[in-house]
Amino acid sequence: MDILIAKVTVLVILLIVTFLFSMLPLKLMSKYRHAEDQSQRIRYGHIISGLSCFAGGVFMGTGLLDLFPEVDEILSKANVHSYIKSSFPVAEFTVAFGFLLVLILEQIVQDFKERQIEYNRLQDESRQQRASESHDSEGRHHEVEVGPLYEEPPPHPALRSVMLLLALSLHSLLEGLAVGLQSDMSYLIQIFVAVVLHKVIIAFSLGLNLVQTELSAASIVKSNLLFSITSPLGIGIALALEEFGHNLNSSMVNGVLQGLACGTFVYVTFFEVLPHELNKGEYRLFKLLALLFGFSIVCCVLFLDPAEAPSCLNPQDR
């Protein structure tokens, strides 16, 4: 098979498989929300909680075992210390900066939302007070009947999930670029198998994270589609620009962007997924096992990976 046809085939398969697996959590959440039987809703809730911990383990493994080594290797190959004339830990700094960037953005948004909520609360109290005074003066009273309501777990902050989506999409784009730059058929197939295994796990975990936010179903579908097209887009870019090769400057930019993405992974894992699930005082051991299983799956995929992505970016390095 011609290498070009093989790369186009890989592009199409990645797009379809990634999108399908990212949409599975939306179907699961729909079953949970439309379940009429209370025991069935509780069972679905426990399943979703366990899968969230599994996703947390996947994000932890991807950030610490996949992205961070890539950042360190890329920046080492770029010999970045010859430019800054210092032993400053650049790779670690980019990861920390990505972490702090998400933290800063989220705190700014949260502060604005809290101020808006407080303002709306004061406005509602003022309106209720005026309405009460008006009713008292007219001698009329209204009774409000409130029925029992079932409260779902509070949704995850949408900003964190959006930042996670951007980080995953960036990593996926560079991953697709690495696949598209391969010139050896057997090597391309080996990398494709490893990438597909990695993508389906990440896609499902991302979809599960998105369905637990206040995002609408349409927004979740669009987000899943955006993530799904990034790897094929990277392959397409590689096919279009293959003759130009790879240079030092793009390596440095690649390393910095991967570092920012890694920081986002760390933040979402330890500030959103794990606290959201492990702070609930039920089924702790089940959640712990799900977390360890997700982490172990990433370890297995990386162990089977024939080569790291940075070394794949330039076929001449092999």
C-alpha positions as CSV (number, residue, x, y, z in Angstrom):
1,M,0.0,0.0,0.0
2,D,1.2,3.5,-0.9
3,I,2.3,5.5,2.2
4,L,0.1,8.4,1.2
5,I,-3.0,6.1,1.0
6,A,-2.1,4.6,4.4
7,K,-1.9,8.0,6.0
8,V,-5.2,9.1,4.6
9,T,-6.7,5.8,5.9
10,V,-5.2,6.5,9.3
11,L,-6.7,10.0,9.2
12,V,-10.2,8.8,8.5
13,I,-10.1,6.0,11.1
14,L,-8.8,8.3,13.8
15,L,-11.6,10.8,13.1
16,I,-14.4,8.2,13.3
17,V,-13.1,6.2,16.2
18,T,-12.3,9.2,18.4
19,F,-15.7,10.9,17.8
20,L,-17.6,7.7,18.6
21,F,-15.8,7.0,21.8
22,S,-16.1,10.7,22.9
23,M,-19.9,10.5,22.4
24,L,-20.5,7.4,24.5
25,P,-20.6,9.3,27.9
26,L,-23.3,11.5,26.5
27,K,-25.5,8.4,25.9
28,L,-24.7,7.1,29.3
29,M,-25.6,10.5,31.0
30,S,-28.8,10.6,29.0
31,K,-29.8,7.1,30.4
32,Y,-29.0,8.4,33.9
33,R,-31.1,11.6,33.6
34,H,-34.1,9.9,32.0
35,A,-34.2,6.9,34.4
36,E,-37.5,6.9,36.2
37,D,-36.6,4.3,38.8
38,Q,-34.7,5.8,41.7
39,S,-32.6,2.7,42.3
40,Q,-31.6,2.7,38.6
41,R,-30.6,6.4,38.8
42,I,-28.4,5.6,41.8
43,R,-26.8,2.7,40.0
44,Y,-26.1,4.9,37.0
45,G,-24.7,7.5,39.3
46,H,-22.3,5.1,40.8
47,I,-21.2,3.9,37.4
48,I,-20.5,7.5,36.3
49,S,-18.7,8.2,39.5
50,G,-16.4,5.2,39.0
51,L,-15.8,6.2,35.4
52,S,-14.9,9.7,36.5
53,C,-12.2,8.3,38.8
54,F,-11.0,6.1,35.9
55,A,-10.8,9.3,33.8
56,G,-8.8,11.0,36.6
57,G,-6.3,8.1,36.5
58,V,-6.1,8.5,32.7
59,F,-5.5,12.2,32.9
60,M,-2.9,11.7,35.6
61,G,-1.0,9.1,33.6
62,T,-1.2,11.1,30.4
63,G,0.1,14.3,32.0
64,L,2.9,12.8,34.2
65,L,4.0,9.8,32.1
66,D,3.3,11.0,28.5
67,L,3.2,14.8,28.2
68,F,5.9,15.7,30.7
69,P,8.6,13.3,29.3
70,E,7.8,14.7,25.8
71,V,8.3,18.3,27.1
72,D,11.6,17.4,28.7
73,E,12.9,15.5,25.6
74,I,11.8,18.2,23.1
75,L,13.4,21.0,25.0
76,S,16.6,19.0,25.6
77,K,16.9,18.3,21.9
78,A,16.3,22.0,21.2
79,N,19.2,22.7,23.5
80,V,17.2,25.6,25.1
81,H,19.8,26.1,27.8
82,S,22.3,27.4,25.2
83,Y,19.8,30.3,24.6
84,I,19.0,31.3,28.1
85,K,22.6,30.6,29.4
86,S,21.3,29.1,32.6
87,S,20.4,25.8,34.2
88,F,16.9,27.1,34.9
89,P,14.4,24.1,34.7
90,V,12.6,25.3,31.6
91,A,10.5,22.1,31.1
92,E,9.3,22.2,34.7
93,F,8.6,25.9,34.5
94,T,6.4,25.5,31.4
95,V,4.3,22.8,33.2
96,A,4.0,25.0,36.3
97,F,3.1,28.0,34.1
98,G,0.4,26.0,32.4
99,F,-1.0,25.0,35.8
100,L,-1.0,28.6,37.1
101,L,-2.5,29.9,33.9
102,V,-5.6,27.7,34.3
103,L,-5.7,28.6,38.0
104,I,-5.5,32.3,37.3
105,L,-8.2,32.2,34.5
106,E,-10.5,30.2,36.6
107,Q,-10.2,32.4,39.7
108,I,-10.9,35.5,37.7
109,V,-14.0,33.9,36.2
110,Q,-15.1,32.6,39.5
111,D,-14.7,36.0,41.2
112,F,-16.8,37.6,38.4
113,K,-19.5,35.0,38.8
114,E,-19.6,35.3,42.6
115,R,-19.9,39.1,42.3
116,Q,-22.7,38.7,39.7
117,I,-24.5,36.1,41.9
118,E,-24.3,38.3,44.9
119,Y,-25.6,41.3,42.9
120,N,-28.5,39.2,41.6
121,R,-29.3,38.0,45.2
122,L,-29.4,41.5,46.5
123,Q,-31.7,42.5,43.6
124,D,-34.0,39.5,44.2
125,E,-34.2,40.3,48.0
126,S,-35.0,43.9,47.1
127,R,-37.8,42.9,44.7
128,Q,-39.2,40.3,47.2
129,Q,-39.2,42.9,50.0
130,R,-41.1,45.4,47.8
131,A,-43.5,42.7,46.7
132,S,-44.1,41.6,50.4
133,E,-44.8,45.2,51.4
134,S,-47.2,45.6,48.5
135,H,-49.0,42.3,49.5
136,D,-49.2,43.3,53.1
137,S,-50.8,46.6,52.2
138,E,-53.4,44.9,50.1
139,G,-54.0,42.2,52.7
140,R,-53.4,39.3,50.3
141,H,-51.3,36.3,50.9
142,H,-50.1,33.7,48.4
143,E,-49.2,30.1,49.2
144,V,-46.5,28.4,47.2
145,E,-46.6,24.6,47.0
146,V,-43.2,23.1,46.6
147,G,-43.0,19.4,45.5
148,P,-40.0,17.1,46.2
149,L,-37.1,17.6,43.9
150,Y,-34.2,15.3,43.1
151,E,-30.9,17.1,43.1
152,E,-28.1,15.9,40.8
153,P,-24.5,16.3,41.9
154,P,-23.2,19.8,41.2
155,P,-21.8,20.2,37.7
156,H,-18.0,20.6,37.2
157,P,-16.9,24.1,36.3
158,A,-17.1,24.5,32.6
159,L,-13.9,26.6,32.3
160,R,-11.8,23.7,33.5
161,S,-13.3,21.4,31.0
162,V,-12.8,23.9,28.2
163,M,-9.2,24.3,29.1
164,L,-8.8,20.6,29.3
165,L,-10.4,20.3,25.8
166,L,-7.9,22.9,24.4
167,A,-4.9,21.1,26.0
168,L,-6.0,17.7,24.7
169,S,-6.7,19.2,21.3
170,L,-3.3,20.8,21.2
171,H,-1.6,17.5,22.2
172,S,-3.7,15.6,19.7
173,L,-2.8,18.0,16.9
174,L,0.9,17.5,17.6
175,E,0.4,13.7,17.9
176,G,-1.3,13.7,14.5
177,L,1.6,15.8,13.1
178,A,4.0,13.1,14.4
179,V,2.1,10.3,12.7
180,G,1.9,12.3,9.4
181,L,5.6,12.8,9.2
182,Q,6.4,9.0,9.2
183,S,8.0,7.7,6.0
184,D,8.2,4.0,6.9
185,M,5.0,1.9,6.4
186,S,5.7,-0.6,9.2
187,Y,6.7,2.2,11.6
188,L,3.5,4.1,10.7
189,I,1.3,1.1,11.5
190,Q,3.0,0.5,14.9
191,I,2.5,4.1,15.9
192,F,-1.1,4.2,14.6
193,V,-2.0,1.2,16.8
194,A,-0.6,2.9,19.9
195,V,-2.2,6.2,19.0
196,V,-5.6,4.7,18.5
197,L,-5.5,2.9,21.9
198,H,-4.5,6.1,23.5
199,K,-7.1,8.2,21.7
200,V,-10.1,6.1,22.5
201,I,-9.3,6.2,26.2
202,I,-8.7,9.9,26.2
203,A,-11.7,10.6,24.1
204,F,-14.0,8.7,26.4
205,S,-12.5,10.4,29.5
206,L,-12.9,13.8,27.9
207,G,-16.5,13.1,26.9
208,L,-17.2,12.0,30.4
209,N,-15.7,15.2,31.9
210,L,-17.7,17.4,29.5
211,V,-21.1,15.7,30.2
212,Q,-20.7,16.5,33.9
213,T,-20.5,20.3,33.3
214,E,-23.3,22.8,32.6
215,L,-22.5,22.7,28.9
216,S,-25.5,22.0,26.6
217,A,-25.6,18.8,24.6
218,A,-25.0,20.7,21.4
219,S,-21.8,22.3,22.9
220,I,-20.6,18.9,24.1
221,V,-21.1,17.5,20.6
222,K,-19.2,20.4,19.1
223,S,-16.4,20.0,21.7
224,N,-16.1,16.3,20.9
225,L,-16.0,17.0,17.2
226,L,-13.3,19.6,17.7
227,F,-11.2,17.1,19.6
228,S,-11.8,14.4,17.1
229,I,-10.6,16.4,14.1
230,T,-7.3,17.6,15.7
231,S,-5.3,14.5,15.1
232,P,-6.5,14.1,11.5
233,L,-5.8,17.8,11.0
234,G,-2.2,17.3,12.3
235,I,-1.8,14.4,9.8
236,G,-3.1,16.7,7.0
237,I,-0.7,19.5,8.0
238,A,2.1,17.0,8.0
239,L,1.2,15.7,4.5
240,A,1.0,19.3,3.2
241,L,4.3,20.4,4.7
242,E,6.2,17.2,4.7
243,E,8.9,18.5,2.3
244,F,9.9,21.3,4.7
245,G,11.0,18.9,7.5
246,H,11.4,20.0,11.1
247,N,13.5,22.8,12.6
248,L,14.8,23.9,15.9
249,N,12.4,26.8,16.4
250,S,9.4,24.6,15.9
251,S,10.8,22.2,18.4
252,M,11.1,24.8,21.1
253,V,7.5,26.1,20.4
254,N,6.3,22.5,20.4
255,G,8.0,21.8,23.8
256,V,6.5,25.0,25.3
257,L,3.0,24.2,24.1
258,Q,3.2,20.6,25.3
259,G,4.4,22.0,28.7
260,L,1.3,24.3,29.0
261,A,-0.9,21.3,28.1
262,C,0.7,19.2,30.7
263,G,0.1,21.8,33.4
264,T,-3.6,21.8,32.4
265,F,-3.7,18.1,32.8
266,V,-2.3,18.3,36.3
267,Y,-4.7,21.0,37.3
268,V,-7.8,19.3,36.0
269,T,-6.8,16.0,37.6
270,F,-6.0,17.2,41.1
271,F,-8.3,20.2,41.4
272,E,-11.4,18.9,39.6
273,V,-11.8,15.2,39.0
274,L,-10.3,13.7,42.1
275,P,-11.6,16.2,44.7
276,H,-15.1,16.1,43.0
277,E,-15.3,12.3,43.5
278,L,-13.1,11.4,46.4
279,N,-14.6,14.0,48.8
280,K,-17.9,12.0,48.6
281,G,-17.9,9.6,51.5
282,E,-19.2,6.5,49.7
283,Y,-17.6,3.7,47.7
284,R,-14.1,5.0,48.3
285,L,-12.3,1.7,47.6
286,F,-14.3,1.3,44.3
287,K,-13.3,4.8,43.2
288,L,-9.7,4.2,44.2
289,L,-9.6,1.0,42.2
290,A,-11.1,2.8,39.2
291,L,-8.5,5.5,39.5
292,L,-5.6,3.0,39.6
293,F,-7.1,1.1,36.7
294,G,-7.2,4.3,34.6
295,F,-3.6,5.1,35.5
296,S,-2.6,1.5,34.7
297,I,-4.3,1.6,31.3
298,V,-2.1,4.6,30.3
299,C,1.0,2.8,31.6
300,C,0.2,-0.2,29.4
301,V,-0.4,1.9,26.3
302,L,2.8,3.8,26.8
303,F,4.7,0.6,27.4
304,L,3.4,-0.8,24.1
305,D,4.2,2.5,22.2
306,P,7.1,1.7,19.8
307,A,8.5,5.2,20.0
308,E,8.0,8.5,21.8
309,A,6.3,11.3,19.8
310,P,9.2,13.7,19.9
311,S,11.5,11.3,18.2
312,C,8.8,10.7,15.6
313,L,8.5,14.4,14.7
314,N,11.7,14.2,12.6
315,P,12.2,11.0,10.7
316,Q,15.9,11.8,10.3
317,D,16.4,11.3,14.0
318,R,15.7,7.6,13.9
